[in-house]
Amino acid sequence: MIFIKSKKIYAIGAVSILLIIGVFSWLINRSVLNKEAETAQPTPSQSISKNDKFWVISDVHYLSDKLHDQGEQFQFIKKTSAGKDLDYPRERLEALLWQIEKERPKGLIVSGDLTLNGEKLSAEELAGYFKRAEELGTQVYVIPGNHDISDGWARRYEGDQMERTDQILPGEFAEIFADMGYQEAFSRDSDSLSYAVRPFKDLMLVMIDTNKYINDVSGSSPQTSGKLRTKTYEWLETIFAQAKAEKLQVIPVMHHNLTDHNTHVNKGFTIDQAGNVQDFLFKHQMSLVLTGHIHTQDIASIVKGKQTIYDIATGSFATLSNPIGEISLENQVLTYQKKQLLMDDWAQATDQTDPQLLAYSTYSQKLFNDDGIGMAHRQMYEEGWYDETTADLVADFIGRMNVRYFDGADYYDQGEMAAIEADKGYQLLKKQPDSFLLAYVESILVDQDIDDTHVEIPIGY
């Protein structure tokens, strides 16, 4: 009996030790995440000028080429990647660095989904590219997206198999991208990866982490939806109060959208309790927020009384024209202008021989167009009205409309709308009044709110 009791005591003691170790490890990770970075960062002495440009990219979805072998499983992932180009991620970043060296923006803001699915190796490689941008004089500021932290989809693809690879934990994200905003921060939220920086004397960037994730390795898919935590609200109160007291121009940045950018595709993209978040930003007299997530180049406005907030969603850097939003500030007016990654020019300037790189803009657009065509064929078949004699006309129409919408070119004049109405594919589609495809197409044809590629916004207190 004494022996049995001793064994029980030993077992209880061993379990207690393991629990202590586990809790200690959890606390270490939380301490890295929650560290209040009220560092003694000196306030810049120089005010921003109209020549000080900031670039914005989003949804880079970088995947290290060391995590695949171009095998069968990777080819399947490519086909289900919603038009993202997974073959040339390194080349896109090399082109971005080449363009940065030519145009010398002061800052590069990256609004989430840096990696394909939260692979640690992908993040480490991407940080290397951003470090090179900073060596060219362009300070990089990043926040995570819903695919970056504790993502159970992080995989390596070999042959017809896939296997788990190291995920990025919350504290690790801030370590990997320490030089890309976190070390420059004068304040960090204690409950998320949010932080605030002062690139110029009169400018504050507030990088807001809106993602849902656990603080450990995950076996689940990433959560698409996002939210603002209670403590993050409290932290933002102090940050915005400081900005108002010092009469700063403020640019909030987050991954999730502040408002619906599409009547049919918004669930999980627009932040949870969006009305509360909007009211909070109205209360603090914000004029805009930079977002991403939806992969669509789109600018939406929210009006409350005499106030307007613009939600500027920059399209995915992994699709179509690989959009870059260029921001300039003059006389407390912010100008946002969509630019295109000059991939074709980079390919020519660096003597590339791959024909797809030399005509990358055509290649990238066709990739996205083909994805839309495939989606349309599948939807027609699932809805039970697939007709081989007309399906190609309908699918081709949807592919073309999808390209225009996602690339921010859906601001139609009367002549363009007349041509769309006369399109044979559209006429056939309208004969299916209950089809999701018809509802979807009509939702992307009614965007007359604002030009999705350019806006000028009064900013500042």
C-alpha positions in Angstrom: 0.0 0.0 0.0 2.8 2.3 0.8 4.4 1.5 -2.6 1.1 2.2 -4.4 0.7 5.5 -2.6 4.3 6.5 -3.5 3.6 5.8 -7.1 0.5 7.9 -7.0 2.4 10.7 -5.4 5.1 10.4 -8.0 2.6 10.4 -10.8 0.8 13.5 -9.4 4.2 15.2 -9.0 5.2 14.4 -12.6 1.8 15.7 -13.9 2.3 18.8 -11.9 5.7 19.4 -13.3 4.4 19.0 -16.8 1.6 21.4 -16.2 4.0 23.9 -14.7 6.2 23.6 -17.8 3.2 23.9 -20.1 1.9 27.0 -18.3 5.4 28.5 -18.2 5.8 28.0 -22.0 2.4 29.5 -22.6 3.3 32.5 -20.5 6.5 33.0 -22.3 4.7 33.0 -25.6 2.0 35.4 -24.3 4.7 37.7 -22.8 6.2 38.1 -26.3 2.8 38.8 -27.8 1.6 41.0 -25.0 4.8 42.9 -24.3 3.9 46.5 -24.0 6.3 48.2 -26.3 6.3 51.6 -24.7 9.8 52.1 -25.9 11.7 55.3 -25.9 11.3 55.8 -29.6 12.3 59.4 -30.4 9.6 61.5 -32.1 10.6 62.3 -35.6 11.5 65.9 -36.2 10.5 66.1 -39.8 7.0 66.6 -41.1 5.7 64.6 -44.1 5.8 66.3 -47.5 4.0 65.7 -50.7 7.1 63.9 -52.0 7.0 61.3 -49.2 5.1 58.4 -50.7 3.8 55.4 -48.9 3.0 52.2 -50.8 0.3 49.7 -49.7 0.1 46.0 -50.6 -2.1 43.3 -49.2 -2.6 39.5 -49.4 0.8 38.7 -50.7 0.3 35.0 -49.9 3.9 34.1 -50.3 4.8 30.4 -50.4 8.5 29.4 -50.2 9.5 27.3 -53.2 11.2 25.0 -50.6 7.8 23.9 -49.5 6.8 22.2 -52.8 8.3 20.3 -55.7 5.8 21.3 -58.4 4.3 17.8 -57.9 0.7 16.6 -58.2 -0.5 17.9 -54.9 1.0 21.4 -55.5 -0.7 21.4 -58.9 -4.0 20.7 -57.2 -3.4 23.6 -54.7 -2.7 25.9 -57.6 -6.0 25.0 -59.3 -7.9 25.7 -56.1 -6.1 29.0 -55.2 -8.8 31.4 -56.6 -6.7 32.8 -59.3 -3.6 33.5 -57.2 -0.3 33.0 -59.0 1.8 30.5 -56.9 4.5 30.0 -59.5 6.3 33.3 -59.4 6.2 34.6 -55.8 10.0 35.3 -55.7 9.9 37.1 -59.0 7.1 39.4 -57.9 9.1 40.4 -54.8 12.2 40.9 -56.9 10.1 43.1 -59.2 8.8 45.0 -56.2 12.3 45.7 -54.9 13.4 46.8 -58.4 10.4 49.2 -58.5 11.1 50.4 -55.0 14.7 51.2 -56.0 13.5 53.2 -58.9 10.7 55.2 -57.2 12.0 55.3 -53.5 8.8 55.3 -51.5 9.3 56.2 -47.8 7.3 53.3 -46.5 5.6 50.1 -47.5 2.5 49.0 -45.6 1.5 45.4 -45.8 -2.1 44.8 -44.5 -2.1 41.1 -43.8 -2.0 37.6 -45.3 1.7 37.8 -45.9 2.0 34.0 -46.3 -0.1 31.4 -48.2 -1.2 29.6 -45.1 1.0 30.6 -42.2 4.2 28.7 -43.0 7.0 29.8 -40.8 9.6 29.3 -43.6 7.5 31.4 -45.9 7.4 34.2 -43.4 11.2 34.1 -42.7 11.9 34.3 -46.4 9.5 37.1 -46.9 11.1 39.1 -44.0 14.3 38.8 -45.9 12.8 40.5 -48.9 11.4 43.3 -46.7 14.8 43.7 -45.1 16.2 44.4 -48.5 13.5 47.0 -49.1 14.5 48.7 -45.9 18.1 48.7 -47.0 16.9 50.7 -50.0 15.5 53.3 -47.6 11.8 52.1 -47.6 10.6 51.3 -44.0 8.2 48.3 -44.0 5.2 48.0 -41.6 3.3 44.8 -41.4 0.3 43.3 -39.6 -0.9 39.7 -39.9 -3.9 38.5 -41.7 -6.2 35.5 -41.0 -3.9 33.1 -42.9 -0.7 34.1 -41.0 -1.0 33.0 -37.3 -1.4 29.5 -35.9 -2.8 28.3 -39.2 -3.6 24.5 -39.3 -3.3 24.6 -43.1 0.4 25.3 -43.1 1.7 22.5 -45.4 4.6 21.2 -47.4 3.7 19.7 -50.8 5.7 16.8 -52.2 4.5 14.5 -55.0 0.9 13.5 -54.4 1.3 14.1 -50.7 1.2 17.0 -48.3 2.6 17.2 -44.7 2.4 19.7 -41.9 5.1 22.3 -41.7 6.0 24.7 -38.9 3.3 27.3 -38.2 3.9 30.9 -37.1 2.9 31.5 -33.5 1.8 35.0 -32.3 5.1 35.8 -30.6 7.1 34.4 -33.5 5.3 36.7 -35.9 6.5 39.8 -34.0 10.0 38.3 -33.8 10.3 37.4 -37.5 9.0 40.8 -38.6 10.6 42.7 -35.7 12.3 45.2 -38.1 9.1 45.7 -40.0 7.2 47.9 -37.5 7.4 46.2 -34.2 10.7 47.6 -33.1 9.8 51.0 -34.5 6.5 51.1 -32.5 6.1 53.6 -29.7 3.2 51.6 -28.4 1.9 48.0 -28.6 -1.4 46.6 -27.6 -1.2 44.1 -24.7 -3.7 41.7 -26.2 -2.9 41.5 -29.9 -0.3 42.1 -32.5 -1.5 45.7 -32.9 1.0 48.6 -32.7 1.4 52.3 -33.5 4.3 54.1 -35.1 5.3 57.7 -36.0 7.0 57.7 -39.4 6.9 61.5 -39.4 6.3 64.2 -36.8 2.7 64.8 -38.0 1.8 61.2 -39.1 0.7 58.2 -37.1 0.2 54.7 -38.5 -2.1 52.5 -36.4 -1.6 48.9 -37.4 -4.6 47.0 -36.0 -4.6 43.2 -35.6 -8.2 42.0 -36.2 -7.5 38.3 -36.5 -8.8 35.3 -34.5 -6.2 32.8 -33.6 -5.0 30.6 -30.7 -1.7 31.1 -29.0 -0.5 27.6 -29.8 -0.1 25.2 -32.8 -3.4 24.7 -34.5 -4.9 21.7 -36.2 -7.8 23.7 -37.7 -8.3 25.8 -40.7 -7.8 29.6 -40.3 -10.8 31.6 -39.3 -11.9 33.9 -42.1 -13.7 36.4 -39.9 -12.1 39.0 -37.6 -12.9 41.1 -34.6 -11.6 43.9 -32.4 -10.8 42.6 -28.9 -12.0 44.6 -25.8 -8.5 45.4 -24.7 -7.6 46.5 -28.2 -10.5 49.0 -28.1 -9.1 50.3 -24.8 -5.6 50.6 -26.3 -6.9 52.4 -29.4 -8.7 54.9 -27.1 -5.3 56.0 -25.7 -3.7 56.0 -29.1 -6.4 58.1 -30.8 -6.5 60.5 -27.8 -2.8 61.1 -28.2 -3.2 61.7 -31.9 -6.0 64.2 -31.3 -4.0 66.0 -28.6 -1.0 66.4 -30.9 -3.2 67.1 -34.0 -1.7 64.2 -36.0 -2.8 62.8 -39.3 -3.8 59.2 -38.6 -3.9 56.2 -41.0 -5.5 53.1 -39.4 -4.6 49.8 -41.1 -6.3 46.4 -40.6 -6.8 43.2 -42.6 -10.6 42.8 -42.4 -12.9 45.1 -44.1 -14.8 47.9 -42.2 -17.9 47.5 -44.4 -19.3 45.3 -47.0 -17.7 45.7 -50.4 -20.1 43.4 -52.1 -23.7 42.5 -51.3 -23.2 38.8 -51.9 -19.5 38.2 -50.9 -19.0 39.7 -47.5 -19.5 37.1 -44.8 -16.2 36.6 -43.0 -14.6 39.5 -44.9 -16.4 42.4 -43.1 -15.2 42.6 -39.5 -17.6 41.2 -36.8 -19.9 43.8 -35.2 -18.9 46.2 -38.0 -21.4 48.8 -36.8 -19.6 49.1 -33.5 -16.2 49.4 -35.1 -17.5 52.1 -37.5 -19.1 54.0 -34.6 -15.8 53.8 -32.7 -13.9 55.2 -35.7 -16.5 57.9 -36.3 -16.2 58.9 -32.6 -12.5 59.4 -33.0 -12.9 61.3 -36.3 -11.1 58.9 -38.5 -11.5 59.5 -42.2 -10.3 56.2 -43.7 -9.0 52.8 -43.0 -6.7 50.7 -45.2 -7.8 47.0 -45.5 -7.4 44.0 -47.7 -8.7 40.4 -47.2 -11.3 40.4 -49.9 -8.7 40.4 -52.7 -10.7 43.0 -54.5 -9.4 46.5 -55.4 -12.4 48.5 -54.0 -13.1 51.7 -52.2 -16.3 51.9 -50.2 -17.6 54.8 -48.2 -19.6 54.9 -44.9 -21.5 58.0 -44.1 -22.8 59.1 -40.7 -24.2 62.6 -40.5 -21.6 64.9 -41.9 -18.8 62.4 -41.5 -17.5 59.9 -44.0 -15.1 57.1 -43.6 -13.5 55.4 -46.6 -12.6 51.7 -46.5 -9.8 51.4 -49.0 -9.3 47.7 -49.8 -6.2 47.1 -51.9 -6.4 44.0 -54.1 -4.3 40.9 -53.7 -0.6 41.3 -54.6 -0.7 37.7 -55.8 -3.4 38.3 -58.5 -4.1 40.3 -61.7 -2.1 43.6 -61.9 -0.5 42.9 -58.5 -1.8 46.2 -57.2 0.1 48.8 -55.1 -1.7 51.6 -53.5 0.3 54.8 -53.4 -0.4 57.3 -50.7 0.7 60.9 -50.5 -0.3 63.6 -48.1 -0.4 67.4 -48.7 -2.2 70.1 -46.7 -4.0 67.4 -44.6 -5.4 65.8 -47.7 -4.6 62.1 -48.4 -4.5 60.9 -52.0 -4.7 57.2 -52.7 -3.8 56.0 -56.2 -3.7 52.4 -57.4 -0.5 51.5 -59.2 0.6 48.3 -61.0 3.6 46.2 -60.3 5.9 46.7 -63.3 6.6 43.0 -63.6 7.0 43.0 -67.4 9.4 46.0 -67.2 11.4 44.2 -64.5 11.6 41.0 -66.6 13.0 42.9 -69.5 15.4 45.0 -67.5 16.8 41.9 -65.8 17.1 39.8 -68.9 14.5 37.2 -67.9 13.9 34.5 -70.6 10.6 32.9 -69.3 7.9 34.1 -71.7 5.3 34.2 -69.0 7.5 36.7 -67.0 8.1 38.8 -70.1 4.4 39.1 -70.6 3.4 38.7 -67.0 0.4 41.1 -67.0 -1.2 39.1 -69.7 -0.4 35.8 -68.0 -1.7 37.0 -64.6 -4.9 38.3 -66.1 -5.5 35.1 -68.0 -4.9 33.0 -64.9 -7.6 34.9 -63.0 -9.9 35.0 -65.9 -9.7 31.2 -66.3 -10.4 30.8 -62.7 -13.6 32.8 -63.1 -14.6 30.8 -66.1 -14.1 27.5 -64.2 -16.2 28.8 -61.3 -19.0 29.7 -63.7 -19.0 26.3 -65.4 -19.1 24.5 -62.0 -21.9 26.7 -60.7 -24.1 26.2 -63.9 -23.6 22.5 -63.5 -24.5 22.5 -59.8 -27.6 24.6 -60.5 -28.8 22.2 -63.1 -28.9 24.4 -66.2 -25.6 23.6 -67.9 -26.0 23.7 -71.7 -23.0 22.8 -73.8 -24.1 25.1 -76.6 -24.3 28.2 -74.4 -22.2 27.5 -71.3 -19.0 29.0 -72.8 -20.7 32.3 -73.6 -22.0 32.6 -70.1 -18.7 31.6 -68.5 -16.6 33.8 -70.7 -18.8 36.8 -69.7 -18.5 36.0 -66.0 -14.7 35.6 -66.3 -14.4 39.0 -68.0 -16.6 40.7 -65.4 -14.7 39.1 -62.6 -11.4 40.4 -63.8 -12.7 43.9 -64.1 -14.3 43.8 -60.7 -11.4 42.4 -58.8 -8.9 44.7 -60.5 -11.0 47.8 -59.6 -12.1 48.6 -63.1 -15.8 48.2 -62.5 -16.7 51.9 -62.6 -18.8 51.8 -65.8 -20.0 54.7 -67.9 -23.2 54.6 -69.9 -21.6 53.3 -73.1 -19.8 50.4 -71.2 -23.1 49.5 -69.5 -24.9 49.4 -72.8 -22.3 47.0 -74.2 -22.6 44.8 -71.1 -26.4 44.7 -71.5 -26.0 43.6 -75.1 -23.5 40.9 -74.3 -24.8 37.5 -75.4 -23.5 35.8 -72.3 -25.3 38.3 -70.1 -28.5 37.9 -72.0 -28.4 34.1 -71.6 -27.6 34.5 -67.9 -30.6 36.8 -67.3 -32.8 33.9 -68.4 -31.9 32.2 -65.2 -33.4 34.6 -62.6 -32.8 32.3 -59.6 -29.1 31.6 -60.4 -26.4 32.7 -57.9 -24.3 33.7 -60.9 -26.9 36.3 -62.0 -27.1 37.7 -58.5 -23.3 37.8 -58.2 -22.8 39.5 -61.6 -25.4 42.1 -60.9 -23.8 42.7 -57.5 -20.5 43.6 -59.2 -22.1 45.7 -61.9 -23.7 48.2 -59.5 -20.6 49.7 -57.9 -21.1 53.4 -58.7 -20.1 54.5 -55.2 -16.6 55.8 -56.1 -13.7 55.2 -58.4 -11.9 52.2 -56.9 -8.5 53.2 -58.0 -8.3 56.9 -56.8 -9.6 59.0 -54.0 -8.7 62.2 -52.1 -9.7 62.4 -48.5 -9.4 65.2 -45.9 -7.5 63.8 -42.9 -6.4 65.1 -39.5 -7.9 66.9 -36.6 
